[in-house]
């Protein structure tokens, strides 16, 4: 039996729910307010820190001594009503007997709200969030080592499901099987660390339950 590491945002719900677009706007306004810069400058800082540090928050902590709790509470205060209940996904996850772990760069509080909204709060076993990771985000390998140790995972018997290719690259280096969630065309030939591409999480769990993955 394999265990599952499942990303949260844009993975457990469709990207077109526009949840992360809301978070994106909140991050920009937080930076503008707390660093006293324009929204345009805030956007540049936000993206630079995301690319260079794994998350915008990590960059803000390293270079501006921003308190993470304040940031996380602010950016996750959003409207989740566009996330629809997904009973089919809940049913498929209930069938699966391996560990089902949410592995997110967001907070535990945000993850619980999202899981409740989609109807997965009773089907997920654990949440490994950015706080448990000591605010060191995916794709840093030390965070993967922490999650492996925390839940006694065997990388050879673990599947990681994420919508960001870079996060899967680290997983593959550790021997974890990788599934990219991508609805549109994606050239996996240029990313040899991706084992399988699925349109959504429901399709992924169905294939896992059937033994295809």
Beta strands, then each sheet from edge to edge (+ up, - down):
strand 1: 3-6
strand 2: 100-103
strand 3: 126-128
strand 4: 158-162
strand 5: 177-181
strand 6: 196-198
sheet 1: 3+ 2+ 1+ 4+ 5+ 6+
end
